[in-house]
């Protein structure tokens, strides 16, 4: 059975065997790709802005909390653990040890997935946080906010390290490259930027959409960048040495 209303967020498990999708009607559905008819459907009772699957595929993080992909019971209620009931962005570390979430109340929170205890939380300086991404080595985070800033954070201890760059309006999505040297960002200004993490500066403008850009993601080898827009378009860019361009059919 497919979704019954408009999808708001989609995520794959690390092994590609599970897919989680949230819908406009407040439902969360998890599919087993090896057995498509085998699915878990959960009514999360709230509008949802984000979804992420743990590397082992057993836990699903959403706007209001974390759920078991096995039986659907809630593991974490963000309304209890952090200020406010909803978060705008969630991400698991690649080793599955940490879950990070960012809140419209300017909070960034880090959970230990072994016991689902809140390990640390920090208030961002002066803007609502919208999106977050882990580096592959699990040592750093990058966030995007309402004021267009792209910021770098350390995990241990959880703290802001530097401003990498900024857009002219809200940043909707950020992503670390697989080697951790670059960050892609996109948002309401319709631009897709590529940043040098260590030098904290712009490498290039990869491309633009005709509408706000909602999501960006690197391919596992770092040679492709995919961006999805509010205009229902999906653009694929490919790296040619140091230059990015549209992928040709």
C-alpha positions in Angstrom: 0.0 0.0 0.0 1.4 3.4 -1.0 1.0 6.8 0.7 -2.5 8.2 1.1 -1.5 11.9 1.0 1.4 14.2 0.0 4.8 13.1 1.2 6.8 15.6 3.3 10.1 13.7 3.9 11.7 10.5 2.8 14.8 8.6 4.1 16.7 5.4 3.3 18.4 3.2 5.8 22.2 2.9 5.4 21.9 -0.6 3.9 19.1 0.5 1.5 16.7 -2.1 2.9 14.3 0.2 4.6 12.5 3.3 3.5 10.7 5.8 5.8 8.3 8.4 4.6 6.2 11.0 6.4 2.9 12.3 5.0 0.9 15.4 5.2 -1.8 13.5 7.0 0.6 13.0 10.0 1.4 9.4 9.2 4.8 7.7 9.2 5.3 4.6 7.1 8.3 2.3 7.0 8.8 -0.2 4.2 11.0 -3.2 4.0 12.3 -3.0 0.4 13.0 -6.8 0.3 9.4 -7.4 1.2 7.4 -4.4 -0.1 4.1 -5.5 1.5 5.8 -5.6 4.9 5.3 -2.1 6.3 4.8 -0.4 9.6 2.4 2.6 9.7 2.4 5.0 12.6 0.1 8.0 13.3 2.5 10.5 14.8 -0.3 13.0 15.4 1.5 16.1 14.1 2.7 17.8 10.9 6.1 16.5 10.1 9.1 18.3 8.6 11.9 15.7 8.7 12.8 12.0 8.9 16.0 10.0 9.4 16.7 6.3 9.8 19.4 5.0 12.2 22.2 3.1 10.4 20.9 -0.3 11.8 17.4 0.5 10.5 15.8 0.0 13.8 14.9 3.6 14.8 13.2 6.4 12.9 13.6 10.1 14.0 10.8 12.5 13.1 9.7 16.0 14.0 8.2 15.1 17.3 10.3 12.1 18.4 12.0 8.8 17.7 10.1 5.6 16.9 10.9 1.9 16.6 10.8 0.7 13.0 10.0 -2.8 14.3 6.8 -2.2 16.3 6.2 1.5 16.0 6.4 2.4 19.7 7.9 5.8 20.7 11.5 5.7 22.0 11.9 9.5 22.6 9.4 12.3 22.9 11.2 15.6 22.0 8.5 17.5 23.8 9.6 16.0 27.0 13.3 15.9 26.4 13.9 19.3 24.9 12.1 22.7 24.9 9.2 22.6 22.5 7.5 19.6 20.9 8.8 19.8 17.4 12.2 19.9 15.7 12.9 21.0 12.1 15.9 18.7 11.3 17.3 15.3 12.5 20.4 13.3 11.6 22.0 10.1 12.9 25.8 9.7 13.0 27.1 7.1 10.6 28.2 4.8 13.4 24.7 5.1 14.9 26.0 6.4 18.3 24.4 9.8 18.1 21.2 11.5 17.0 21.2 15.3 16.6 18.1 17.5 16.2 17.7 21.2 15.6 14.7 23.1 16.9 12.8 26.3 15.9 13.6 27.4 19.5 17.2 27.9 18.5 18.3 24.7 20.2 20.6 22.0 18.9 20.4 18.7 20.9 22.5 15.6 20.9 21.1 12.2 22.1 23.0 9.0 23.0 21.2 6.3 21.0 22.4 3.5 23.4 20.0 4.7 26.1 18.2 7.6 24.3 19.4 10.0 27.0 19.9 13.7 26.1 23.7 14.0 26.1 23.9 17.8 25.5 22.0 20.8 24.2 23.1 24.2 23.2 21.2 27.4 22.3 22.2 28.9 18.9 23.1 32.5 19.1 20.2 34.3 17.4 18.3 32.4 14.9 16.0 29.4 14.4 17.9 26.3 13.2 16.3 24.6 10.2 18.5 21.7 9.0 21.5 19.7 10.2 24.0 17.1 8.8 26.7 14.9 10.3 30.2 14.6 8.9 31.1 11.0 8.0 33.7 10.8 10.7 31.0 11.8 13.2 33.1 14.6 14.7 31.3 17.6 13.3 27.9 19.0 12.4 26.8 21.6 9.9 23.6 23.6 10.4 21.5 26.0 8.3 19.2 28.6 9.8 16.5 31.2 9.2 19.0 34.0 8.7 20.8 32.1 5.9 23.9 31.1 7.9 25.8 27.8 7.4 27.6 27.0 10.6 30.1 24.4 11.7 29.8 22.6 15.1 31.9 20.1 17.1 30.4 17.1 18.8 32.7 16.7 21.9 31.9 19.1 23.4 28.9 20.3 21.5 29.8 23.8 20.5 29.7 26.2 17.5 33.1 26.4 15.8 32.7 28.8 12.9 30.5 30.4 10.4 31.2 28.8 7.0 29.1 31.0 4.8 25.7 32.4 4.3 22.7 32.7 1.9 20.5 35.7 1.4 17.5 33.9 3.0 16.6 30.7 5.0 18.8 27.7 4.4 16.5 24.6 3.9 19.1 21.9 3.5 22.8 21.2 4.2 25.0 18.1 3.5 28.6 17.2 4.1 30.5 15.6 1.2 31.7 12.0 2.0 35.3 13.2 2.6 34.1 15.9 4.9 36.0 18.7 3.1 33.0 20.4 1.6 29.4 21.3 2.5 26.6 21.8 0.1 23.8 24.2 1.1 20.5 25.3 -0.5 17.4 27.2 0.5 14.8 29.9 -0.2 17.1 32.0 -2.3 17.0 29.2 -4.9 20.8 28.9 -4.9 23.0 25.8 -4.3 26.4 26.6 -2.8 29.5 24.5 -2.2 31.7 25.6 0.7 35.2 24.7 1.8 34.9 23.6 5.4 38.5 24.1 6.6 38.9 27.5 4.9 35.4 28.7 5.7 34.8 30.1 2.2 32.7 29.6 -0.9 34.1 27.3 -3.5 31.4 27.8 -6.1 27.7 28.3 -6.9 26.7 24.9 -8.2 23.4 25.9 -9.7 20.0 27.5 -9.1 16.4 26.4 -9.2 13.3 28.3 -10.3 11.9 27.9 -6.8 13.2 27.4 -3.2 15.5 24.4 -2.9 14.2 22.0 -0.3 17.0 19.3 -0.2 20.5 18.5 -1.3 22.5 15.2 -1.0 25.8 13.9 -2.3 26.3 10.5 -3.9 28.4 8.1 -1.8 31.4 8.7 -4.1 31.0 12.5 -3.8 30.9 13.0 -7.6 27.3 13.9 -7.9 25.0 16.3 -6.1 21.2 16.0 -6.2 18.9 18.8 -5.4 15.1 18.9 -5.1 13.0 22.0 -5.4 9.7 23.4 -4.3 8.7 23.4 -8.0 8.8 19.6 -8.0 12.0 19.5 -10.0 15.1 17.3 -9.2 18.4 18.5 -10.6 21.5 16.3 -10.7 25.0 17.9 -10.9 28.2 16.1 -11.7 31.7 17.0 -10.7 34.2 17.5 -13.6 37.5 17.9 -11.7 36.8 21.1 -9.8 33.8 22.2 -11.9 30.2 21.3 -11.4 27.6 21.0 -14.2 24.3 19.4 -15.0 24.5 15.7 -15.7 23.8 14.9 -19.3 21.4 12.2 -20.3 
